[in-house]
Amino acid sequence: MANIQSNFAQSDAYLSALIREVHATPVAPVIGRRGFFKLAGAGAAGLVLGFQLGDAAFAAENDAAADGAIQTMNAFIRVASNNTITIYSKCPEIGQGIKTSFGVIIADELDADWNHVVMEQADINPKVYGSQGAGGSTSIPRAWDQLRQAGAGAKAMLIAAAAKQWEVDPRQITARDSVLTHAASGKSATYGSLAAEAAKMPVPDAKGLKLKTRAEYRLIGKGFHGVDDPKVVTGQPLFGIDVQRPGMVYATYTKCPAAGGKVRSFNVDEIKAERGVIDAFALTGTGLMAEAMPGVAIIAKDTWSAFQAQKKLKVDWDLSEASQDSTSRFSEEAKKIAMSFPQKADENIGDVDKAFAAAAKTVEAYYEYPFAAHAPLEPMNTTAHWHDGIVEMWVPTQQPDRGLPSIAKAAGLPEDKIVLHQTRVGGGFGRRLVNDYACEAAAISRKVDGPVKLQWTREDDFAHDFYRPAGYHQFKGAIDGNGRLDAWREHFITFTADGKKEASGANLTDNIKFSIKAPNLRRGTTMFPLRIPTGAWRAPGDNAQVFAEQCFMHEMSSVAGRDHVEFLLEAVNRDVPELAPKDKSVNFSPKRVSDVIKMCADKAGWGKTAPKGSGLGLAWCYSHAGHVAQAVELSVDANKRIKIERIVVVLDVGPIIDMTGSQAQAQGASTDALSTAMGLKINIENGRIKELNYNAYPVLRMPFAPMTIDAYFIQSDNPPTGMGEPAFPALAAALGNAIFAATGERVRRLPLRDLGYSLAI
Amino acid sequence: MFTLTVNGQSHLVDVPEQMPLLWVLRDHLNLVGTKYGCGVAQCGACTVHVGGNPTRSCQLTIGDVGTRAVVTIEGIGDAPNGAKIQKAWLEASVPQCGYCQAGQIMSATALLNSTPQPDDSDIDAAMAGNLCRCGTYIRVRQAIKNAAAKPA
């Protein structure tokens, strides 16, 4: 048993580390600390720049371009003699629009002509690029300085080349739309014509580069079309699933439906005799959920043949170490123990008992939300080709750099024998922070002659996710004689994989801890052991906890008879030193919270009289460094059908890079949040997932989608932070508060369809 | 052996007759724009036109296609409404992850073919079978309206 426990815990620890990492405040990018480096081995074709260490591929490329037609300015930028500028996006495109935003940031500092910029996906090389993940809405804040320095550094070298050629003071040269101009002499030249000389210029010191101020941006803040959109709308190959290699074969990989089960044997002869099947074999994997679990690989000449054979597969599973978890049992148990506050408090500020005794009013409530699957529309897949001692892979992943060690381990090769190519990703939502499917493909490829594409079925995807954990909150709050929030007691019931700390994604987030500023506060946690793997689901923790916390906050203001907006503003601006972030780099700001709440209230028409059956709800959150308020206006009919009249979302994530993309994220995250709050729930029975396709997991569809979602941005001079997650968490709370305003009924359990609610067409 | 006309081109494919059109297109004709999402006609990512009708290609076997012409996302831009929809999609910046968009565009084009001036309920009915996990519905609806407003 100890060994099993250790396997579960190890896998969970990996995921927890990932979540911590993506939650962490952006670190200073590599370039800021180390500056530019000249690369060894740069050939006669010109000087090549890297940001940390030499990358032979870039040097070789310049050597190859012996005629100097294309100059690699650095690992992010290449300038062709025809003035086309290629910019490499280092992080995965998962629908958050990063490939566009990264280009805009570099092109702005470079003063490049955006109409002649071509965006390409960079290969995986953390030594050159630093962090190459997409998670926790951190791509922008982590890369912000690095990308601007890449653009400004390349521009400085172009200017230096022109200054030398024209024998003028470089400070008198201006750059615009990929052209340099010296006004006094009337000289001008395109970047393309200067690139060869520019590449020979001394490499500027990153610290000495003068970066633009907000007022000087020419591109940042405008709206852009997604750089891959023309390929998307014409069906060109982009995604992992689209990868085709000559001679490629296709694989399925079948794992135990109860997490943790192992293969004893399977009907190998029968499977091998199936039409189109080339081979079938069992793998033991690495034994870790986050890597490769035991299973059966079927290799076939096309996907359908592999799927058909998989349906005939009969595996004798060793269930001795498999999960026997049951969600209905968790729900019952949680409800039973909710009122027994744990002996040991995690947080204890002031004296809640005294505050309750002296309170003008007290409120108690119990909240609950379910497990959830990510269910991105592109099912997990990876193409892998073992050849010449390496495994070359095409992986739709959010975390290619962090995946490398696991993939190498699964392949049984050192990391430098794994070559990872990034593909566009058909939805992340946190699912693809884990590279389990890539690990499986790597292991399978070692037994296959030629390239092999591992393709999960949708059912595989639902059955083997890293789920958003359920959670249960028992609250008691106190209102003082002045109608203020005075005390907050919370018993949080959650899950553990190792028996010591919360499973990944199952801890009460720091964001929540900063946000509930009660002068008397006591929180305690009870953890149920869990064998089902959990993980990061869009805005981990916040995505459901904010629902419970901000709805209960509304219960408090209602009982106090206060205006909710006033109550929220008063509460968030309370000075409770114990609740201030200890880490000074955390950007949580009550002022920024107040500003988004006020603007949201204003835009939503807070305070207006609503007709009977209609209501307006508002909630806020601090999530993934973004300050956000959301409002929902709706009506509810006698059959509990909800008509969403309007959704307003106000965000402060610093300056916006791409307004079109940011609007899309605000609308998309709000829609996703509405979808999840209304209908999404994973049930687990005896370790098996009950919902295995979309028919049982009702992701919101067009007829029920809001007609409009109004997104507003407060653009400040604070460094920009990510947009992928912040617009998710507060929506469900605003929805719940609006339902109360419309009907007087409190909704304390998600999804709302379990309480009889549905969306009206 | 089946003869299949896709985007105006005739192909001979040697596959079992039970193989869904989706996998014939993707694995045997290298037309990977049509996407696999659920395999049970729940998500609409595999939508193509068969004999002019929007069809979930994961449910239609190659044996049942018969002589009907197949049009996929790779070929829909050759038809006026397809081109109009694609252009509207670009102008409205509809895609987020983009994975569902081939199916959305195929359904939207079929809608314009049958109902040149769709109202909201027409859009709801025609697009209800196409899931978007990123939640791009607002822009999908807008792009359809924009395309419909353009002269043919």
Interface residues (C-beta under 8 A of the other chain):
Chain A: I94 G95 Q96 G97 G223 F224 H225 G226 D228 D229 P230 V232 V233 T234 G235 Q236 P237 L238 F239 I241 D242 Q244 Y250 R275 G276 D302 T303 W304 F307 A375 P376 L377 E378 P379 R424 V425 G426 G427 G428 F429 Q455 T457 R458 T660 G661 A664 Q665 Q667 G668 A669 S670 T671 D672 S675 N693 Y694 N695 V699 L700 R701 M702 P703 A705 P706 M707 T708 I709 I761
Chain B: V15 P16 M19 P20 W23 R26 D27 H28 N30 L31 V32 G33 T34 K35 Y36 G37 C38 G39 V40 Q42 C43 A45 T72 I73 E74 G77 Q86 W89 L90 E91 S93 V94 P95 Q96 C97 G98 Y99 C100 Q101 A102 I105 D120 S121 I123 D124 A125 M127 A128 G129 N130 L131 C132 R133 C134 G135 T136 Y137 I138 R139 V140 R141
